[in-house]
Amino acid sequence: MKNALVKLLLYIIVSALAAAFVIQFALPQALRAYIQTGIGSCSSIPILCMAPEDTQAVFKKDDQYAQELLALEFPKTKLSVPKGFKVVEELVKKPYYKKKSSRTAEAVIYILYEPKDFFVNLFPQVKKAGIKDNYAFMRSLMSAQETKINNINDAFFVILKSIFTPNLGDQQEVKMLQFQAEGRNYFINYNLSGAINFFDCSIIAPSGEFFKIYIKDTGKVLDLNKAFTIASGITPN
């Protein structure tokens, strides 16, 4: 009886150590291998190894430039945009595996609006990781890095980052910023290095509402400050 009890205790200890080893070492490696095989590595998708720079730079709306913009209204949003851009209001739909490519060669602005707590309601499993609102969700998504995957939650956000990130040209040249302005939280990914300027702006309002503005600037008429001026003007309709 005593020997059986000792064997049982040894079995429990060994099993616990084996499980701990898998969680600590094998699982992260397996998750990274899965991501690299199914989606790509940092060499093929550089933004998967990037995180936004938390800048203290002061971004202010250019009131003079704002007066040149055209006011538009859509079912969910309203904003002002420069002449020469096609504007499309988008929807987030589930499932997310149908990744959209750029559908036009012309200058275009895609806009998106979702209400407070939209993402944590769409993906309720993230609440277990302490992610309670749109801002925490986007911060986790933007900061996700393939080389820092340690658990399933990390892998989940890396996958979403690969899906949520639109065409930004040569990703090696992409810059990522995170900052606050006029009470809003901004995440801006941009690339001004090629023949086309790209801006990907995610915005969380003080009320928790989420906006996204993606700009494909084929004429290279916008800089970062002008893109911010456009993004800062978006509101619910």
Secondary structure by P-SEA (a helix, b strand, c coil): caaaaaaaaaaaaaaaaaaaaaaccaaaaaaaaaaaacccccccccccccccccccbbbbbaaaaaaabbbbbcccccccccccbbbbbbbbbccccccccccccccbbbbbbbcccccccccccccccccccaaaaaaaaaaccccccccaaaaaaaaaaaaacccccccccbbbbbbccccbbbbbbbbccccbbbbbbbbbcccbbbbbbbbbcccccccaaaaaaaaaacccc
